[in-house]
């Protein structure tokens, strides 16, 4: 059966989800389908009163269910049942996700949705395997550290991978014994509402997951600044992360995990497998039309193989064919909005004015929707806007080097340090650069995450604070106290 669907007939769960119930609403922000630009529904906006109602429901649900104090294996079982339902409802979720987002429906079932279910199962297994410790003291005392959930966690997710980002936040927080009030992006909110409904069906107590829809200035500020939100987890731009930190500081002090922007380099040495490198590099900017914080948008290649590699990358870029996200055959995504496509075009023009040359692309694609052609820009210096700015689109720059020191200098960005790629067959060089690259993730002879959810993700510099995924994400949702007993 084809996953293709009619976007005009798809039913959506339009509303907030609080206390296990859908609060329907029809007024709010205009929502446009990226694939054709059509306004199709409105996203409700939760005000401070509704956010407070959601937080109160989360606190009440924690108390009545004793979610943080039950036998940990019970949390594991409930989360595993939830993951099973997410997989069972994959086709419905894929259509809801594809309608308003940049994610093609054909990539969602085996990709984003399957990975989300895996991540929830991964974190579920921490519930009864990570906890308190007895620590060494003298023989007249007994010392231990006790691990406890925070309480109510506030989470905000971006529009580029809506369901998997929700899994990043909800999985570890719930496994660790917390309740969550989550605000998805106002551009792609409905798949998060749907998986929250599935959680209740799976046996997770109503009120442990509350979804409030809205924008950053109204809903986001009310959520992150709420006195009863004990911890904040956010994925999005560095600018928005800075605003969240400022808002938290105005209203109190609380821990936070921030996974923010990136401008990631991909270094290619002459001894690399150039076919593999070309596929990975082109794929990193074609996938989701480059709308990923870890997109490897700065190619830094050894001069002797630059022409060969560039030609191979351009061939892959020019093969990208756009299509609506509700067509199962579509492989190349639209840009999320007309405004964002305009921003991409503006930076590309500024890059050209500063001396850059478009070897391919550099223009909007014809037809309906917000599509932008995969673009490769050469002739750029370190102060070129295409090097400095996180474009968040299918734009790749290329620079060349002759020595390792030159390659490392070019790879370093003054602001970002989220991810990096390295292509070489030299093991010693691999180990040197793995240490020297200023990034929270280093991929070698690849440029993509795997399904090894034990590997954390997070950045250096202004690319973030703390980690998502891995053991670190679970531990970030627990607080600890020290206990010392005189015997």
KAWO-V751704 format. One line per field, one symbol per residue. ss: DSSP state (h for helix, s for strand, l for the rest). A space follows every 50 residues. Layout:
BEGIN
ss->???
END
This chain:
BEGIN
ss->llllllllllllllssssllssssllllssssllllllsssssllllhhh hhhhhhhhhhhhhhhllllllhhhhhhhhhhhhhhhhhlhhhhhhhhhhh llllhhhhhhhhhhhhhhhhhhhhllllllllssslllllsssssssssl lssssslllllhhhhhhhhhhhhhhlllsssssllllllhhhhhhhhhhh hlllllllsssllllhhhhhhhhhllllllsssssllhhhhhhhhhhhhh hlllssssslllllsssslllllhhhhhhhhhhhhhhhhhlllllllsss sshhhhhhhhhhhhhhhhlllslllllllllslllllhhhhhhhhhhhhh hhhlllsssslllslllllllsllssssllllllhhhhllllllssssss sllhhhhhhhhllllsslssssslllhhhhhhhhhhllllssssllllll llllllsllssllssllslhhhhhhllsssssssssl
END
